[in-house]
Amino acid sequence: METQKSNIVAKQGMTTNLFLRLMAFALTLAAAILMGVNNQTKVVSLQTISTSLPALNIPVQAKWHYLSALVTSFLIAGYSFVTDVIASSYAAISFLLLIANRDRKKGLGLILTIFDLAMVALLLSSCGAAGAVGLLAYTGNSHVQWNKVCNIVDKFCRQGAVSIAFSLFGSLAFLFHIVVAVLSLHNRSNSE
């Protein structure tokens, strides 16, 4: 009877584990894709020194991989993209490892939980950095003469914000997996 109960709990734990990994993979992959294809071109009209001359129309292009010194948010968007790619790749690999392993190696769960913790740290640092710089791009900072950027490339900023949200939810999926693993360890130690 006790063995049947532990087998059912182990199968439920494996199902929860696989579901959370699949969610983390889907969310971080969606965040990476959104950030990777995120671009916008807008024509900005600049007034020359003399008001009698016509304004200059200059096309401005925003892409995640532009490392512009004027707009730091593009640099942080690149960092966010790279961390989402790393996290989604790890989630896919760990998902496949768990399916292939199926309780043959007991140490795999501990190793994956440690890497899950690293993914949470990586994703949360990315979300924090991208969110902070995104806020500067949205509001500007008059004290250091940083102008708003999101009023010019609004689609780029909105798509970046959605990507950051997906990345945050992906980190929460990894965090929930860590909580499930710790609770499982706690229950196992209480039953012994």
URSULTA-V739266 format. One record per helix or strand. SS is the DSSP state (hx for helix, st for strand). FROM is the first residue (numbers start at 0). LEN is the number of residues. If there is no record, write none. Layout:
BEGIN
ss:SS from:FROM len:LEN
ss:SS from:FROM len:LEN
END
This chain:
BEGIN
ss:hx from:1 len:35
ss:st from:38 len:8
ss:st from:55 len:8
ss:hx from:71 len:30
ss:hx from:106 len:33
ss:st from:140 len:1
ss:hx from:141 len:3
ss:st from:145 len:1
ss:hx from:153 len:38
END
